[in-house]
Amino acid sequence: MDRKRTTHATEFVDDDVKLLHEMGYAQELSRRMGAFSNFAVSFSLICILSGGITSFQLGLSAAGGASIGLGWPLGSLFALIVAAAMAQIASSYPTAGGLYHWSSILGGKTWGWLTAWLNLLGLVFVVAAINYGTYDPFFRTIIAPMFGVAPESLGWWSQTLFLTLITASQAFLNHKGIRITSRITDLSGYLIFAVTILLVVSLLVYSPVKIDLSRLFTFTNFTGVDGGMWPKQTMAMAFLSGLLLTAYTITGFDASAHTSEETHEASRNVPRGIIGSVFWSTTFGYVMVCAFVLVMPDVGAAVKQGTGFFQAILAPIPGPLRFVIEILMFFINYVCGLAAVTSTSRMMFAFARDGGLPGSRWLRRINSEHRTPGIAIWVSALLAIVVTLYGDAFSVLSAGSAVFLFISYAMPIAAGVFAEGRSWNEKGPFQLGWLSKPFGVLAVFGALVLAYVGIQPPNEKVIYVIAALLVLLLGIWYLGGVRKSFSGPPVGGRAKGREHALETIEGQLE
């Protein structure tokens, strides 16, 4: 990489920092992540061994095996299109809190401000949903009985204590620096590949069920069945509802963008991290969820088992092997939450850096020892703990996180469709060429369909949250005077005029 000398004779600034300075920001975070680490943070956050299991019933109890065999590839194609469209923008503007920055530059500060809030809410929901899913089924149903604790003896207080402890520990690891966090997510990245292969092979080898591939393409309307996750729907709507399995599982790949300022050669490695994490997650995830369906003794009975289906299909696997798989999966799910806290805190820091949040003065502060956004990390963790206090947490949190995140993904993409060739002429190393606008339109359309499906019963409470949030945000924007006080990212002349201030900020941290 070319090296550029700064005004300080003894210092060298690489192209990443030079580009960051051109966008008006100082190199406050520690840039220690390489290509694999950037990929691993998204791959660990997507974590097919988390969402692919805890939300599996979103698909199976909708249109049965067809929701898996046909629905997963369809949902995966949509996720890849969104990822590619996002990756192109990330290559042009590799900053922390990327979606907010992209929307502001391409669509204006109001569009960026709304994007930031939706993305931040979705990320908080993701942290909560992941850790809730780590508790049940992994800890409560699988780990606790290993130590003689009956699952039915664990109530609301046990759940809350568990969620508080693991979320706080994830915040602590994040607080201590990106190096330790990225090393853990790197390990998790390798383990996800290895454990998925081990799990699938074990299920197929030890299952007493005769493999019947037709299960994967058989439409069965399980909506309205006792124990299922959906009220009675038409077959067409059931199939659409089943797509939420893939949508919830394959979210969080914006983590690669949120850690841009901590990644070397960000304009190249961040797009690779976004697309690579989605591609490998959808590929290995498809093999895994298909294996689940193929080894079930009875698909109809599995629908009524809820998350207990997983324990049932693990039962034929020999005890010692099953123990190893379960312990490794528990660790991987924990790291999934760790990556989610990383992503959420960087988004919060980046938005606060431009004054977009209440308490921005504090939330944008960097710990000079560890070069991490310490206050933003702990506030992110606290908010995630608070939203898990709601009783029917997982179904609302999982649906809400998918809806909020994909809407926030679509907003900068939509702005890019209109800005391309006009205000957006300079792109980064990764470009889609003639596919740029078609991918953008498909991504926006798919996000709208997903949002519609995500607010149908029994998740209609999500629409109440969205409506209340938008009313609150618009009220703050217009009545609170934010539209006058919030200037958005420093672009153009404002960015160029901050060079001396950036050197001062970096000098203080050094």
C-alpha positions in Angstrom: 0.0 0.0 0.0 1.2 3.5 -0.8 2.3 5.6 2.2 1.6 9.3 2.4 3.6 11.5 4.8 1.6 13.8 7.0 2.6 17.2 8.5 4.3 15.3 11.3 7.7 14.2 10.0 7.8 11.0 12.1 4.3 9.8 11.2 2.9 8.0 8.2 -0.8 7.8 7.2 -2.0 5.1 4.9 -4.7 5.4 2.3 -7.4 4.4 4.7 -6.7 7.3 7.0 -6.3 9.7 4.1 -9.7 8.7 2.8 -11.2 9.0 6.2 -9.7 12.5 6.6 -11.2 13.5 3.2 -14.6 12.5 4.6 -14.0 14.8 7.6 -13.3 12.3 10.3 -10.2 11.5 12.5 -8.7 8.1 12.9 -10.0 7.7 16.5 -10.7 3.9 16.5 -7.8 1.4 16.3 -7.4 0.1 12.8 -6.3 -3.5 13.5 -8.7 -5.7 11.4 -7.6 -7.5 8.3 -9.7 -9.0 5.5 -10.7 -12.2 7.3 -11.5 -10.3 10.6 -13.9 -8.0 8.7 -15.5 -11.0 7.1 -15.6 -12.9 10.4 -17.4 -10.1 12.4 -20.3 -10.3 9.9 -20.2 -14.0 9.5 -20.2 -14.4 13.3 -23.1 -12.0 13.6 -25.2 -13.7 10.9 -24.3 -17.0 12.6 -26.4 -19.7 11.0 -26.0 -21.8 14.1 -27.9 -19.1 16.0 -30.7 -17.7 13.8 -30.9 -20.8 11.6 -32.0 -22.8 14.7 -33.8 -20.3 17.0 -36.0 -19.0 14.1 -36.2 -22.3 12.2 -39.9 -22.6 13.1 -40.6 -19.3 11.3 -40.1 -21.4 8.1 -41.2 -24.9 9.0 -44.5 -23.9 10.6 -45.4 -21.7 7.6 -45.3 -23.8 4.4 -43.6 -26.9 5.8 -40.6 -28.4 3.9 -41.1 -26.1 0.9 -40.3 -23.1 3.1 -36.9 -24.7 3.6 -36.1 -26.3 0.3 -37.5 -23.5 -1.9 -37.9 -20.6 0.5 -34.3 -20.5 1.8 -32.7 -20.2 -1.7 -35.2 -17.4 -2.6 -34.5 -15.5 0.6 -30.8 -16.0 0.1 -30.9 -14.6 -3.4 -32.6 -11.5 -2.0 -30.0 -11.2 0.7 -27.1 -11.4 -1.8 -28.6 -8.7 -3.9 -29.0 -6.4 -0.9 -25.4 -7.3 0.2 -24.0 -6.5 -3.3 -25.8 -3.2 -3.5 -24.6 -2.2 0.0 -21.1 -3.4 -0.7 -20.8 -1.0 -3.7 -21.7 2.0 -1.5 -19.4 0.8 1.3 -16.5 0.7 -1.1 -17.1 4.4 -1.9 -17.7 5.5 1.8 -15.9 3.1 4.2 -16.9 4.7 7.6 -18.2 3.4 10.9 -22.0 3.7 11.0 -21.9 3.3 7.3 -25.6 3.2 6.5 -26.2 6.5 8.2 -23.3 8.1 6.3 -24.3 6.6 3.0 -28.0 7.8 3.3 -26.9 11.3 4.3 -24.5 11.7 1.4 -26.7 10.2 -1.2 -30.1 11.2 0.0 -29.7 14.2 2.3 -29.3 14.6 6.1 -33.0 14.0 6.9 -32.9 10.7 5.0 -29.6 9.8 6.8 -31.0 10.7 10.2 -34.0 8.4 9.8 -31.8 5.6 8.4 -29.6 5.9 11.4 -32.4 5.6 13.9 -34.0 2.6 12.1 -30.7 0.8 11.8 -29.8 1.5 15.4 -33.1 0.2 16.7 -32.8 -2.9 14.5 -29.3 -3.5 15.9 -30.4 -3.2 19.5 -33.2 -5.7 18.7 -30.6 -8.0 17.1 -28.4 -8.0 20.3 -31.4 -8.7 22.4 -32.8 -11.4 20.1 -29.4 -13.2 19.8 -28.8 -13.3 23.5 -32.4 -14.3 24.2 -31.9 -17.1 21.7 -28.7 -18.1 23.4 -30.7 -18.4 26.7 -33.5 -20.5 25.1 -33.0 -23.0 23.7 -29.2 -23.3 24.1 -28.7 -22.6 27.8 -32.1 -23.3 29.3 -32.9 -26.4 27.3 -29.5 -27.9 26.5 -26.8 -26.6 28.8 -28.7 -26.3 32.1 -29.8 -30.0 32.2 -26.2 -31.1 31.9 -25.7 -29.7 35.4 -28.8 -31.1 36.8 -31.0 -28.0 36.5 -34.5 -28.6 35.3 -35.5 -26.2 32.5 -39.0 -25.6 34.0 -37.3 -24.3 37.2 -35.8 -21.4 35.4 -38.2 -18.5 35.3 -38.2 -14.8 34.4 -35.6 -13.8 37.0 -33.2 -16.5 35.9 -33.6 -15.4 32.3 -33.0 -11.8 33.1 -30.0 -12.5 35.2 -28.5 -14.7 32.5 -29.2 -12.1 29.8 -27.7 -9.3 31.9 -24.5 -11.3 32.7 -23.7 -12.4 29.1 -24.6 -9.0 27.6 -22.4 -7.2 30.2 -19.5 -9.6 29.4 -19.9 -8.9 25.7 -19.7 -5.2 26.4 -16.6 -5.7 28.6 -14.7 -7.6 25.9 -15.7 -4.9 23.4 -14.5 -2.2 25.8 -11.1 -3.8 26.1 -10.3 -3.3 22.4 -11.0 -4.4 18.9 -8.0 -6.8 18.9 -9.4 -9.2 21.5 -12.9 -8.9 20.0 -11.7 -9.6 16.5 -9.6 -12.6 17.7 -12.7 -14.1 19.3 -14.8 -13.5 16.2 -12.0 -14.9 14.0 -12.1 -18.1 16.0 -15.9 -18.2 15.8 -15.7 -17.8 12.0 -13.6 -20.9 11.7 -15.8 -22.8 14.2 -19.0 -22.0 12.4 -17.7 -23.8 9.3 -16.4 -26.8 11.3 -19.3 -27.2 13.6 -21.9 -26.9 10.8 -20.2 -29.7 8.9 -19.9 -31.8 12.1 -23.5 -31.2 13.0 -24.9 -32.0 9.5 -22.8 -35.2 9.1 -23.7 -36.4 12.6 -27.4 -35.8 12.0 -27.3 -37.7 8.7 -25.2 -40.6 9.9 -27.0 -41.3 13.2 -30.6 -40.5 12.1 -32.9 -43.6 12.0 -35.1 -41.8 9.5 -34.9 -42.8 5.8 -33.9 -39.7 3.8 -36.7 -38.4 1.6 -35.6 -35.4 -0.5 -39.2 -34.7 -1.6 -39.9 -33.3 1.9 -37.9 -30.2 0.9 -40.3 -29.4 -1.9 -43.6 -30.4 -0.4 -46.0 -27.5 0.4 -47.9 -28.1 3.7 -49.8 -25.2 5.2 -49.0 -25.5 8.9 -50.3 -22.1 9.8 -52.9 -22.2 12.5 -51.6 -25.5 13.9 -51.3 -25.7 17.7 -47.7 -25.1 18.7 -46.9 -23.4 15.4 -45.7 -19.7 15.1 -48.3 -18.5 12.6 -52.1 -17.9 12.7 -54.1 -19.4 9.9 -53.1 -18.0 6.5 -53.4 -18.8 2.8 -50.7 -21.0 1.3 -49.2 -18.0 -0.6 -49.1 -15.9 2.5 -47.7 -18.9 4.5 -44.8 -19.2 2.0 -44.0 -15.5 2.2 -44.1 -15.7 6.0 -41.6 -18.5 5.9 -39.1 -16.2 4.2 -38.6 -14.5 7.5 -36.5 -17.5 8.5 -33.8 -16.5 6.0 -34.4 -12.8 6.5 -33.9 -13.0 10.3 -30.9 -15.4 10.0 -29.1 -13.5 7.2 -29.0 -10.1 8.9 -26.2 -8.3 10.5 -23.8 -8.2 7.6 -23.7 -4.4 8.0 -21.2 -5.2 10.8 -18.5 -5.2 8.2 -19.4 -1.7 7.3 -19.7 -0.5 10.9 -16.1 -1.7 11.5 -14.7 0.0 8.4 -12.6 2.5 10.4 -11.0 -0.5 12.2 -10.2 -2.4 9.0 -7.1 -2.1 6.7 -7.8 -1.5 3.0 -11.4 -0.9 4.0 -12.6 0.2 0.5 -11.7 -3.3 -0.7 -12.0 -5.5 2.3 -15.4 -4.3 3.6 -17.2 -5.1 0.4 -15.6 -8.6 0.4 -16.6 -9.0 4.0 -20.2 -8.1 3.3 -20.7 -10.3 0.3 -18.5 -13.2 1.5 -20.3 -13.4 4.9 -23.7 -13.5 3.1 -22.6 -16.0 0.5 -21.1 -18.5 2.9 -23.8 -18.2 5.4 -26.6 -18.8 2.9 -24.6 -21.8 1.4 -23.8 -23.6 4.6 -27.1 -22.5 6.1 -29.0 -24.2 3.3 -27.3 -27.5 3.9 -28.0 -27.3 7.6 -31.7 -26.4 7.5 -32.3 -29.0 4.8 -30.6 -31.6 7.1 -33.0 -30.6 9.9 -36.0 -31.4 7.7 -34.6 -34.6 6.3 -33.8 -36.2 9.7 -37.1 -35.4 11.4 -39.1 -38.5 12.4 -42.3 -36.5 11.6 -42.5 -33.0 10.2 -46.0 -32.3 11.6 -44.9 -33.3 15.1 -41.8 -31.1 14.8 -43.9 -28.1 14.1 -45.7 -28.6 17.4 -42.3 -28.9 19.3 -41.2 -25.3 18.8 -37.5 -24.9 19.5 -37.6 -28.3 21.1 -37.4 -29.8 17.6 -33.6 -29.3 17.8 -33.1 -31.3 20.9 -35.3 -34.0 19.4 -33.2 -34.4 16.2 -30.0 -34.3 18.3 -31.2 -37.2 20.5 -29.8 -40.1 18.2 -26.3 -38.6 18.2 -24.0 -40.4 20.8 -23.7 -38.5 24.1 -20.0 -37.5 24.0 -20.3 -36.2 20.4 -23.5 -34.4 21.1 -21.9 -32.8 24.2 -19.1 -31.4 22.1 -21.5 -30.1 19.4 -23.7 -28.4 22.0 -20.9 -26.7 24.0 -19.3 -25.4 20.8 -22.7 -24.1 19.6 -23.2 -22.3 22.9 -19.9 -20.6 22.5 -20.6 -19.6 18.9 -24.0 -18.1 19.9 -22.3 -16.1 22.6 -19.8 -14.7 20.1 -22.7 -13.9 17.8 -24.0 -11.6 20.5 -20.5 -10.2 21.0 -20.3 -9.3 17.3 -23.7 -7.7 17.5 -22.6 -5.4 20.4 -19.6 -4.4 18.3 -21.8 -3.4 15.4 -24.4 -1.6 17.5 -21.8 0.4 19.4 -19.9 1.5 16.3 -23.2 2.7 14.8 -24.1 4.6 17.9 -20.6 6.2 18.1 -20.7 7.2 14.4 -24.2 8.8 14.7 -23.3 10.6 17.9 -20.0 11.9 16.3 -22.2 14.0 14.1 -24.6 15.0 16.9 -27.5 12.8 15.9 -28.3 11.3 19.3 -29.3 12.7 22.7 -26.1 12.8 24.8 -23.9 12.8 21.7 -21.2 14.6 23.6 -20.7 11.5 25.8 -21.6 8.8 23.3 -19.0 9.8 20.9 -16.1 9.7 23.4 -13.3 7.3 22.7 -11.4 5.4 25.4 -7.8 6.6 24.8 -6.3 3.4 26.2 -8.2 0.9 24.2 -9.4 3.1 21.3 -12.9 1.9 21.6 -16.2 3.9 22.0 -16.6 2.9 25.6 -19.8 4.8 26.6 -21.5 3.8 23.4 -20.7 0.1 24.0 -22.2 0.1 27.5 -25.3 2.1 26.5 -25.8 -0.4 23.6 -25.6 -3.3 26.0 -28.0 -1.6 28.5 -30.6 -1.0 25.9 -30.4 -4.6 24.7 -31.0 -5.8 28.2 -34.0 -3.5 28.7 -35.8 -4.7 25.6 -35.5 -8.4 26.6 -37.6 -7.6 29.7 -40.7 -7.8 27.5 -42.4 -11.2 28.1 -43.0 -12.3 24.5 -39.5 -11.2 23.5 -38.1 -13.5 20.9 -40.9 -13.5 18.3 -41.2 -9.7 18.4 -37.5 -9.1 18.6 -36.6 -11.4 15.7 -39.3 -10.1 13.4 -38.6 -6.5 14.5 -34.9 -6.8 13.9 -35.4 -8.2 10.4 -37.9 -5.5 9.4 -35.9 -2.6 10.9 -32.6 -3.7 9.5 -33.7 -4.5 6.0 -35.6 -1.2 5.8 -32.4 0.6 6.9 -30.4 -1.4 4.4 -32.8 -0.4 1.6 -32.8 3.4 2.4 -29.2 4.2 1.3 -29.6 1.8 -1.6 -32.8 3.7 -2.7 -30.9 7.0 -2.4 -28.1 5.5 -4.4 -30.4 4.6 -7.3 -31.4 8.2 -7.7 -28.0 9.7 -6.9 -26.0 7.5 -9.3 -24.8 9.4 -12.3 -25.8 12.6 -10.7 -24.3 13.5 -7.3 -22.7 10.1 -7.0 -20.1 9.8 -9.7 -17.0 8.6 -7.9 -17.2 4.9 -6.8 -14.8 2.8 -4.9 -12.8 -0.3 -6.1 -15.9 -2.6 -5.9 -18.5 -1.7 -8.5 -21.6 -3.5 -9.9 -21.5 -1.8 -13.3 -24.7 -2.1 -15.3 -26.2 -4.3 -12.5 -26.0 -1.4 -10.1 -29.5 0.1 -10.6 -31.3 -3.2 -11.2 -29.9 -4.6 -8.0 -30.8 -1.4 -6.2 -34.5 -1.6 -7.4 -34.8 -5.3 -6.5 -33.3 -4.7 -3.0 -35.7 -1.9 -2.2 -38.7 -3.9 -3.6 -37.7 -7.0 -1.6 -37.3 -4.9 1.6 -40.8 -3.6 1.2 -42.2 -7.1 0.8 -40.3 -8.3 3.8 -41.5 -5.4 5.9 -45.1 -6.2 4.9 -44.7 -9.8 5.8 -42.9 -9.0 9.1 -45.8 -6.9 10.4 -48.5 -9.6 9.8 -50.0 -11.4 12.8 -48.6 -12.6 15.2 -46.0 -9.8 14.8 -48.4 -7.0 14.2 -47.0 -5.4 17.4 -44.0 -4.5 15.3 -46.1 -2.1 13.2 -47.1 -0.3 16.4 -43.4 0.1 17.3 -42.6 1.4 13.8 -45.5 3.8 13.8 -44.7 5.1 17.3 -41.1 5.4 16.5 -41.7 7.4 13.3 -44.1 9.7 15.0 -41.7 10.3 17.8 -38.7 10.8 15.4 -40.6 13.2 13.1 -41.8 15.1 16.2 -38.2 15.5 17.4 -37.1 16.4 13.9 -39.6 19.2 13.3 -40.7 20.3 16.8 -37.5 19.7 18.6 -35.5 21.8 16.2 -33.2 18.9 15.2 -33.5 19.8 11.5 -31.9 23.1 12.3 -29.2 21.9 14.7 -28.2 18.6 13.0 -25.9 19.2 10.1 -25.1 15.6 9.2 -21.8 14.2 8.1 -19.1 16.8 7.2 -19.1 16.7 3.4 -17.6 19.0 0.8 -16.1 22.2 2.1 -16.9 21.3 5.8 -14.9 18.2 5.5 -11.8 19.9 4.0 -11.9 22.6 6.7 -11.5 20.1 9.5 -7.9 18.9 8.7 -6.3 20.8 11.6 -9.0 19.6 14.0 -8.5 16.0 12.9 -4.8 16.2 13.7 -5.6 17.6 17.1 -8.1 14.8 17.9 -5.6 12.1 16.8 -2.8 13.7 18.7 -4.8 13.8 21.9 -5.5 10.0 21.6 -1.9 9.2 20.9 
